[in-house]
Amino acid sequence: MPDAASPTTKGPRQSPVRDDLAYMLPMGTFLLLIMAGGWLGTETDAGNTAYPWAYAARALIVAVMLWLFWPAYTRIRWDYWWLGLVVGVVGIFQWVGMQLWLQNNFEVFRPSGVAFNPDAFFKDDVSRWLFIAVRIFGAVLVVPVMEELFWRDFCWRSVIAPNDFKLAEVGEWDWKAFVVVPVIFSFVHLNWLLTSIVWAFMVGGLLAYTRSLGACIVAHATTNLLLAVYVLRTKQWFFW
């Protein structure tokens, strides 16, 4: 039987990158692939577009990165998950209601370009539903984990302890983190800027109250799932 020093003994799986990069690389990759999609004209031409492939690539690539880097992440607590569910449900009414009001009253918040319409693009139901399944997989399972790890874990703690984010606790209260993180979060959501900042303040409050990153992931996933249901029912594709 091999002892502790035997080369056949396996230790815990290690992240291939240092801890800060484990948080930054998935988010950076996701944003770069969104920009690459824009360069290809993927979200402005519903008839001839690489958008389905670009979205599938970023969802799958980021999912693999999260799995590879998982040992570097803070252990996620799932207590108060039910409160995350409540915030997520409130969040869909805030997100859709506020965004529609802004779009109807202010030109600057109206969607730019033509939203990708899977009903018009795909010629058969199988391909269309495969894309929708991948789209929901990314929005509900990949993006909430990636973004909450980046925004509410890494960025929040980095604002509090810029020299070493690990010196700050998950959900530790700090007014600068509470304000700065939602503001930066909103700037990656373009014409959803005001809608996203209000939503981010809600989730930031959830984090500060519960100190549960899992509750924030549940809130994010719930809002995204309900948004998918709303989009599929109303065909308001610009929300996607």
Secondary structure, 3 states (H helix, E strand, C coil): CCCCCCCCCCCCCCCCCCHHHHHHHHHHHHHHHHHHHHHCCCCCCCCCCCHHHHHHHHHHHHHHHHHHHHHHCCCCCCCCHHHHHHHHHHHHHHHHHHHHHHHHHCHHHCCCCCCCCHHHHCCCHHHHHHHHHHHHHHHHHHHHHHHHHHHHHHHHHHHHCCCCHHHCCCCCCCHHHHHHHHHHHHCCCHHHHHHHHHHHHHHHHHHHHHCCHHHHHHHHHHHHHHHHHHHHHHCCHHHC
